[in-house]
């Protein structure tokens, strides 16, 4: 197993109280596999990515659990060893490339620094390799763009440059956190195609994190659904999209617009909003928004259990029906 996460719990310790952004999740990613993690904004998806790489900003931190990458627990590595994993073992595409890129540092230098650190190339060779990586990411005139600053690039090219930085260390696992956010539909499709292309070429695994279920359904072999810091459903992607079990997953799928559908086929949507993680409802945290909820749902959080072959669900109503 390439990546194995077990009972991961991460929290932010605020004056107002403890905010549990990741509350006891477990999952695996095999070599060469694409795994999706979906859910609305505020459900803790990005904190999962930051927890894996031990990058949660203060006042947050990983409280407990294990993150095994190639058999080593990343949460127990000394800082110098963890720096070697970031970039070379695991690459990450951060949300919003415009904010993640250094605005006063040329694109080529940002890529070359990763190459020098993780692949040991000399400065000139690292620059030449950075240009090649930009070209591989489909950026036109890569020599010119390597000398550009982020503000000189379009949104799509910024995202490709961000992917180039993540790929420069030749990682075995790429974490793509909202890789198409704030991009128009055409550029979103181009970035999705690019991720598939580089996965095929480099034979790496991808953990794709997004609120866009359509994007994940198009790319992922398996998909996990997250709500208020917990996994509520996991399955092979085709099965999850074709036969969703959890009412939350059903709502997410029902909210996807269907091309060509008329006004007689309105979007279902999900009533209400993701609750404040500092003031979660008792029991199943989805029960205030759930059409199936009853008194049982308000008592204890339902465990994530096997509901069918390779299909897990955390819902008392699903367990009663199966």
N, C-alpha and C positions, 0 to 999 in steps of 0.2 A: 504494500500500500504506500502510495506516495505521500499523502497527507491524511492524518487521522486526528480528528478533533474530538475530545471526550469531556463532557460535562463542563463546558466552558462558561464561566461567569465573569462578567466585567461590569463595573459600576463607576458612577461619578459621585463623589462625596461632596455634596453642596451644603451651604448653610441651611437650605430648606429641607434637606434630608438626603437619603441615599437613593440614587436613580439607577436602577438595574437595567442597563441597555441590552445586555446579553445575559440570559438567565437559564443556564444549564443546557446548552445545546450540544449535540454530538452528530458528527457526519464524517464521511470519508470521500476522498478524491483519488481515483486510480490514475496511474500514468497514462497520458494520452486521452483522458476522459474530459468532457465538458460538463460541468455541474452548474446549474442555475440556482440563484437565491433571490426570491422575489418577495414583494410586500410593499405596502404603502410607505411613504416618507414618515420617518419617526419610529419605525419598527425595530431599528437596531442593526440593519444590514451592514452599513459602513463600519460600525464598531466591531463586527465580526472580522472584517478585513484587517482593521487596525490592531485587533487583539492578536491575530495570527502572527503579525510582524512586530508585536510589542511596541506599537507606535501611538497608543492612546495618549492624548494630551492631558496634562494636569487640569483638573483634579480627578481625572479618571485613572483607572488601572485594572489590569486583570486580577481578579481576586482568587480564582481557583480554576482547576481543570488542567488538561494536558493538550498540547499541540505537537503531535509527532510528525516530523518531516523527515522522510527516509530513516525512520527509526529513532531520531534524536528529538528530545523534548525541547522545543524552541524557547519555552518559557523558563527554562533552567540553564540556558547557555549564558556564558559571560558576555558582556557587551561587545568585545572584539570579535567573538565568534558569530554573534548575531549579525554584526555588520557584514560579514562574509555571506551570510544567507540572503540578506536583503540585496536583491539585484542579480546575484549569481544563481542562487537556488530558487528564490521566489521573486518575480518582478511584479510591480503593481502599477496600474493605470489609475491615477487619482481622479476624483470627480473634478470637472471643470478645469480643463487644461490651462485656461487663461490665468487661473489663480494658482495652479500648481507649478507652472514654469517660472523660473527666476527672470523677472522683467529686465534686469540690467546685465544679463549674461547671454552671450550668443548661443544660439541653438546648438551649433556644432560643439562648443565647449561643454555644454551640459551633457551631451551624449558621450563625448570623448573622456570626460571625467569618470564615467561609469566603466568604460572600456579599460582605462588605465588602472582603475582600482581592482577590477575583477578579472581582467585578462592579462594584466602585466605588460601591456604594450607601451613603447616609448611615446612621447608626446606627438611627434609627427605621424607615426604609424597609427596612433589612436585617432588623430584627426581624419586621416584618410579612411579609416574604418568607419568613423562616424558618418562621413559622406556616403559610404556604401550602404549603411543602415538606413539613412534617409531615403536613398534611392529605392531600397527594398520595400520601404513603406509607401511607395507610390508618390513621393513628393517630386514634382518637376523641378528641374534645375537644382539638384541637390547641393552642388558646390556653392551656389549663390545663397540658397536657404540656410546652409550651415553657418554662413556669416551674418545671418539676419538675427534680429532681436524678436522676441515673441510678438510684440505689438505690430511688427511688419508682416505677420502671417494672418491668413484668414482663419476662421474658426475651425474649418476642416483640417487645415494644415497644422494648426496648433495641436489638434487631437492626434494627428499622425506623428508629430514630433514627440508628443507624450508617450505614444506607443513605442517609438524608436528608443527613447530613454529606457523604457521598461524592458525592451528586448535586447539592449546593448550588451547585457551581461550573460546572454544566452540562458535564461532561466528554464527550469524544468516545470515550473508552475507559474502561470500568469493569472493574477487577480485583476479582473477588469471591473472597476467600481463605477457604475453608471457611465459606460464608455460613449454613449451617444446623447447624453444630456445636453440641452441647449443647441443642438444641431438641427438643421432642417431635414426633411424626410429623405431627400436625395443623398445628403452627406451621411445620414444615419445608415442608409443602405450600403454606402461605400465603406464605412468603418466596419460594419458587420461582415462584409465580404473580405475585408483585409484581415480581420481576426481569424476567419476560417482559413484563409490562405496561409497565414504564418503558422497556424496550428498544424496544418498539413505538412508544411515545409520543415518546421522545427520539431515536430512530434512531441509537443509539450501538452500539459494539462491546462485547462482554463477553469477558473471559478468566476463566473460572470454574475455580477450583482446588479439588480435593476428593479425599478418599479414597473418597467415595461414588460409585461408578460408575453406580448407578441414577440419581442426580440429574443427573450430567453427560450420561448417555445420553438423558435426557428433555429436555435444554436445548440441547446443543451441536450445531452443524453438523459440526464436525470435532473429533476427540479425539486427544490425545497421551498416551502412557503413559510414566511416568518411573520409573526404578529406579536407586538409588545415584548420583544426580546426572546421569544420562544418559537420553536418550530411547531407548526400546527398540522402540516401535511408534507409527505415526501413520497415520490413515486417516479418511475420512468416517465419522461416528459409526455410521450404520446398518451399514456394512460391517464396521467394527471389532467391533461387538457381535455381528453375525450370523456373521462368519467371522474370528475372531481368529487371528492367525498365531503370535505369540510365546507360548511356554509360560507366561510370567508373566501376560500378558493373559488367556489361557485360564483360569489359576488364579483371577484376580480375578473373572472372570465366573462361574466355577463356584462361587465362594463366596457368590454372591448368593442369599438365600432366595427361593423361589418360593411365592407365596401359594397355599395349597390343596394343596401337595405333602405327601404322607404320609411316614412314617418309612422307606418303601421307597426314597425318593429322597434320600439323605443329601447334605449339602453336601460338595463336593470339598475345598475349602480348599487352602492351599499349605503344604507342610511347612517347618519352620524359621522363621527371622525375618530381617528386613533386617539385613545385616551392619554392624558398626561401620565408619563411614566412615574411621576412622583405621587400620583393619586390613582392607582389602578383599581378597577372594580374587583370585588372578591370573586373567587372561583375562576371560571373561564373568563378571561378578560374580554372576550368577544361577545359575551352574552347580552350587553346592552344594545348591540346592533344586530343580533341574530334572530331570525324569524322562527327558529326552532327552540329557543331557550325556554327553560322552565326552572323551577326552584332548585332542582338537582345541579344545574349549571352554575349556580351562585355559591355553592358550598366549597368545593376544592377544584384546583386546576386539573383538567383531565390529562392523563399521561399520553405521550406519543406511543401508540401501540400498533401492532400489525393488524391491518384490516383486510388485506388481500395479499397476494404474492407480490413481494417487493413494493408494497404500498402501505404506508403508515399514516395514521390520522390521530389527532388529539381532539376527540369530540365524543361526549357521552351519547349523543343521539345516533351517531354513526355506529357506535358499539352496540347499541340496542337493536339497530336495524340489521346488522350482519350476523 
